[in-house]
């Protein structure tokens, strides 16, 4: 068997026959199989069995009575059961076009990568199949946040949230994966340093049935993301919290001696911007400094961004105080909390961005080892 195509499904009965037909046409001439890992409560299992009887390639069904690990758990079970080491993962709703399977295989055949990711955000790729503009923005913001949390592991990966990818199963630590949601590729890339290539694809409209996207899935994603990269973000949050306390304390002290709250907020912001940078360099982003720009450049980018952020935040404080009559200190606290995520993303993606791509340096290998230790299961 050359290729195992793993399709996790949940109530996708109307899509099964068309999906198998298009996959069979796309992989003609390849020794391939389709492995459906199904958590459905509808007729999907019966439909898979009926389609498998007449399919031109082997079609297997694994129906799970207990959906452990959600969609990610289903993919993991498929990876374990696959007959081939070359495993392609795709959704069952035809938003991942089967006709792109040969494109992923052709890139993988070059032999220089472990994972080929089909990206909606690369070159001619498109996310047009997302239901509406809101989902497009949610997708893009989620992707930015994810890349900010893993700037080394996801360097050069424009779409770590995709569910359409091809992977060499032998390069994975299947026993070490801890799927807890529907973003299994993120789990795979965050757990181990892998060689990754991307190819663009156009995310299509759903063929039939209803989308499974929901607020609950969004919460699962945030839990998954936080669990994977809890250490770095928690340190950033702790330093940010200390800075916020110092900021508010400075502002309170200055307003108590008669200074207007606007200049008091500016002074508090400048003091904490500098002190936060020093602490972040030492305790949060120390593993990224070797590949990032020089200290002066990092400080300039951090200082400039934080001042722009403060310049935006202070008028918002004034608006809250003058319009809603909120205490100036409470208003400042609210804006600091909102600014936290934006600040973290900017520092991870811009301030500490790697200077260049290419073969790993000794420093990079050391960084990867530190990251591997931080990502060990005992730390999650």
Phi, psi and omega in degrees: 000126182270327188214131172249125180256114186260124183236102174285134183228147172217104179056059180240029184308317182294344185262346192298309185298314180294322179298313180296319180300314183287324176296315181302319179292323183288330184252019179304132181090357179249138174285096186229159175225158173246129178244107175274125173249110197245132176244023191287158172245005179251209185272013183305314181300316179295322179295318179299316180297319181293318180292322182299329183298329183245006185288147180280002176218160181298132177234120180247152179236128169243107179260125183258125176284331177241116186277065182295127177079005179063211181298321178299320177295324178295316178297318179300318178296322176295320178298321179291325185271349186299144178278338181248153175280336176275107188242129176249130181251133178208159179283164182263009185256005178071015171283341170261104187295121178302334180297344178273355180303314179299330179294315178297318181293322180296319178292321180294326183295344178297336173084007184252007182223160177258334182224136171244121184257129172274116188251135174280344190244024179240131174052240182274010177295161183207146176254030187299337182283351175296144193300321184202177182299325179299315180294327177298313180294319177300317179298313182293318179293321177297320179296316179298317180296318181297314180294328177294325181285333182231064185294335177275307183296328184255017177297126181083003178254109184276342185220068180289354182266356182292153175252016185239105184200162178238134185221147172277109185302331183293341181270000182258148170262085185299326181290335182271350179287140180232067184297136180221013182194207188254003180256072186289327179298319177302316179300316182295313184287329181284333185278334185212143178284115183235155174276122188237138170233157179236149170230144180284149171212158181258113181292113190275170172290149177300136182288312180204166179081189185243150178295146179264002180296139182201168175299323180299319177296323177299319177296317178301319180297314180297322177296315179300313182296315180296320180295322181289322186235035186298321186302304185295315183290327180292322176294318177299318180295319180296314178296319177298321179294317177298319177296321179295319178297315179296318179302310181294322180295317178297315181298316180297315182297318181290322178290330179292332179267010171106001180283145177295148187293335180293304176297329177296320178293322180295314180297314178301319180295316183295318179297315183285332176300314181291313182294323178297320180300314181300315181291321179295321177301319186279321191245338186255306188253023181298334180280352181253350187294327184299323183264354183270178177291175183295167184301316181298318179294317179298316180297318181299316180294316180295315182296316181295314181297313183295328176288321175298315179300319178293323179295329177281321186289322184296318173299328177293321175301314180300320178297315180296320182290313187279330184266313183260357176058040176274148175305139183299323179293317178294319178299318177297320179298319179298314182291328177295320178296315180297323183287344187301309184296317179299318181295318180297315180299316182296316182294319181291318187271335186243302185299318183251025177296140178300143182289327185204157175263175178134197182295140181299135175274173176300319179299319180296320179296322177294317178300316179299321180294318176299316180297321180297319179295320180293334183264006181297150186306329180294342180268355186263000000 
